[in-house]
Amino acid sequence: MSSSSEWVLYYWPLAGRGEFVRLVFEEAGVPYKEINDVELLSKNFKKIDLPPSEDFSFPCFAPPVIKKGDFVLSQTPVICEYLGKKFGLYPDGGEEEEYHARQFNLTIHDFIADGRLAFHGRNHTESYYTQKEETQTYIDFFVKNRLPKWLRNLEHLLNANYGKHGGKGYAIGTKMTYVDLALLHVLRATESQFPAPWEELKGSFPLCREFKERMSQRPNLAAYFKSDRCRPFEGNSMM
Ligand SMILES: N[C@@H](CCC(=O)N[C@@H](CS)C(=O)NCC(=O)O)C(=O)O
């Protein structure tokens, strides 16, 4: 049971997409409780023949899901935007900037989804370990063709914003937003999953590298990364 004033995050007991949401809570310094019970999550989000057992006031397809009182929300980019707005991690430069933030955030989520698919070439709902050999071709293709393209776009986005705002160092506008946290997460996941290409490509993406180092040192985030709340990357799907 959770109290009506408490934020709850439902997610599998791993980093995964849940990490995007955790970073927003952690940077904002807002307490949250996690429910990582695999049986409960499976009942609600895996078994197609059962009605949801947990009290979700609005149907959700898959975790991460957040809940506070009666309010329930899923879809990671939407959750992060919603929490960002609530916790002051939201652009303040007007409507166009808000949409640019959303564009940037969704690009990051496309990158994560593309990377994940490469690890699940035969069946995207089955574990990587059941298709390790078959999917290696997809991983190789991703590393050669897709990874540099995604990173190039992220580098361009940072360059464009830094140029516009005299090198303020954020993804969007002149202040920290939920997009910075999403970008930090995807860059950490990339480095962890693809250490050799990350090293090889370092000359091509200096802004991304500097951004990742700098953001990781923000006090709340640095404390989180050192804490046992922060789970290691799985190493099997860029998450
Ligand atoms: N677009 C959704 C995707 C959610 C998703 O695929 N969640 C995974 C874990 S990262 C899951 O549990 N999927 C269950 C399923 O697709 O059946 C989001 O960004 O939140």
The ligand as a Gaussian input file, in Angstrom:
#p B3LYP/6-31G(d) Opt

LIG

0 1
 N        7.137000       3.261000     -24.910000
 C        7.159000       2.722000     -23.570000
 C        7.798000       1.350000     -23.610000
 C        7.649000       0.634000     -22.294000
 C        8.296000      -0.730000     -22.325000
 O        8.525000      -1.341000     -23.390000
 N        8.602000      -1.231000     -21.133000
 C        9.286000      -2.506000     -21.027000
 C       10.336000      -2.426000     -19.960000
 S       11.563000      -1.209000     -20.414000
 C        8.276000      -3.570000     -20.674000
 O        8.172000      -3.997000     -19.546000
 N        7.550000      -4.008000     -21.686000
 C        6.569000      -5.047000     -21.521000
 C        5.913000      -5.352000     -22.838000
 O        6.154000      -4.648000     -23.831000
 O        5.157000      -6.319000     -22.868000
 C        7.919000       3.666000     -22.632000
 O        8.767000       4.423000     -23.131000
 O        7.669000       3.666000     -21.427000

